[in-house]
Amino acid sequence: MDLQGFLERHFPRLHGTALTEAIIGASLACVVLFAVLQALPPKARKALIAWVTFLSGLFYALEFFWPPNPKTHENPLSFAVPGVGNITGVLAAFTIGLGVYSLIRIHGTNVLRLRQGWENSLVLLLGIVVMAVSGLAFERSSNPHLVMIYRSLFRDVLANFDAAMFAILAFFIISAAYRAFRIRSAEATLLMLAALVVMLGQIPIGQAITNGLPERGAYLSLLRLDNISNWLLTVVNAPAQRAINFGLGVGALAIALRVWLSLERGAYFDAKVEE
């Protein structure tokens, strides 16, 4: 019997009370595991983290490069991919919990010590509590008034706050564009002219300037602003974007290899090891 069949026979799916008990037991086991990790010496903890990171990355590398069976299109490691994916989701949930804990700890301290701007911290904490309670208790409530409270908080409050934030960011983008388009060199001049042509080719006013020229077929169609704009976007800009994305991919691969092989170092982690 393969490992997947062994697990399905000896560890069946749980439901109801058994599932609740399993979740509580797993949570307690995680707490104990974290306590043991914190009790380890820094060097031993560093070695353990490095080995776990290496083996985790090695699993995905082997599963990807291991030739599959032509009949089943799976290799001996394919069965474990869903389980490892679930572990990844659990770790992501832990990171969200860590972020919430960090926010509560930092802003709670600001409120308790009445530091400068503690009012903003208080509003943030109240917002976290109100949104969490409304999402957990009101989203699927049978009371239409409670459901309306939940929808109003997300649709009327949060959505408008997001729109306001991005509207403010637009001014920073305009400021950055102004600094980038200032004519100080031939390259800046070329950048400004290209941006101007692209913008004019995308708006009705710019298209109306050369609307009298034929759209296609004749040589004069090459002078239409919309055709020039489309050529800049598809022929000039698109390959440049692909080159940038290719470079980003190579950089991401290099960083992933450094993390996988535990070559990436942080000041806090190294300070802990040296203690």
Secondary structure, 3 states (H helix, E strand, C coil): CCHHHHHHHHCCCCCHHHHHHHHHHHHHHHHHHHHHHHHCCHHHHHHHHHHHHHHHHHHHHHHHHCCCCCCCCCCCCHHHHHHHHHHHHHHHHHHHHHHHHHHHHHHHHHHHCCCCCHHHHHHHHHHHHHHHHHHHHHCCCCCHHHHHHHHHHHHHHHHHHHHHHHHHHHHHHHHHHHHHCCCCCHHHHHHHHHHHHHHHHHCHHHHHHCCCCCCCCCHHHHHCHHHHHHHHHHHHHHHHHHHHHHHHHHHHHHHHHHHHCCCCCCHHHHHHHHC
